[in-house]
Amino acid sequence: MEQVVIIGSGCAGWTAALYTARANLNPVVVTGMMPGGLLTTTSIVENFPGWPEGIDGTDLMIKLQQQAERFGTKVKFGSTVDSVDLSNRPFKLTIGKEEIETQTLIIATGAGHRHLGLDSEKALDGKGVTYCATCDGALPMFRDKPLVVVGGGDSACEEAMYLTRFGSKVHLIHRRDELRASKIMAERALANEKIEPVWDSVVTEILDVNEGKVTGVKVKNVKTDEETVIDCAGVFVAIGHVPNTQLFKGVIDMDENGYIHRREGSKTNVEGVYVAGDCSDHVYRQAITAAGMGCAAAIDAERFLASLD
Ligand code: NAP
């Protein structure tokens, strides 16, 4: 039986692993299908303390993983937990045919990309519609073509700036007339000559399903109701995230958007189950705050296990 299982391998998961490993608890990390989490889809991370020149998102996650492994963390790469039974301790988790029992569980499942919810978005996913500029921006289909980024946050600005390396022009479509992004990001994006903001506008349809690849977007101005078409070869959706908490619905308390409730530090409503990072945080959502919460969850789990002794 395990002492600690951590589900998720973003900043929260690896930090929880580091701390529980250094407490000699031999944690197991179940990485999920995307080891390293969302930060691996970011290019340069400039706001993680300790990296004055910035660090590539994937490099940062590899370093966190190596640091956790150095102290004895066991890693289940590319595995996802299919079901959990948290009704009694030890808790039971299933990963395919394997069942793991554990005294404590740390949920650090992060968040996934929010979708626009259009049928055409679904139909053209991977055919010009994407959620990750660093993953897909360099593809030949986007080279020297006009591109669209949807969103007004840091992600949208970052994606738009990154895409100026490849596209002939980047239309940044935002539903309001002011960016949500941090000042520095917003200023950088708006100062870039290749980025053209399209204010007060929403994408109502992605064209052209019939051709099987994106040729443009239909855009509606929310103030005037005027509809226009913007030609483009790619649509990069960057409108925020939804917590990856489906697995715990009905068992772990969460809000109406699926963010897990934290009480007294990292505790959930189930004794012995702790939570950290973006799956429980819609306020700060930073790599460093997720890491801090991972640390807190590890300490809470360790103290709980000590109390059992
Ligand atoms: P976000 O801050 O939640 O921004 C989401 C954006 O999408 C908002 O502008 C929002 O519009 C818009 N939006 C939401 N739903 C929409 C819909 N259905 N249709 C059209 N637009 C929609 O998300 P994010 O940009 O992914 O950032 C998440 C967190 O990560 C933030 O804390 C951010 O600071 C951080 N981050 C940091 C960096 C960095 O520092 N390098 C990079 C990326 C992200 P409204 O503004 O009208 O709500």
Residues whose N, C-alpha, C, O or C-beta is under 5 A from the ligand:
A	BS01	NAP	I44 N47 G151 G152 G153 D154 S155 A156 E158 R175 R176 R180 A238 I239 G240 Y284 R285
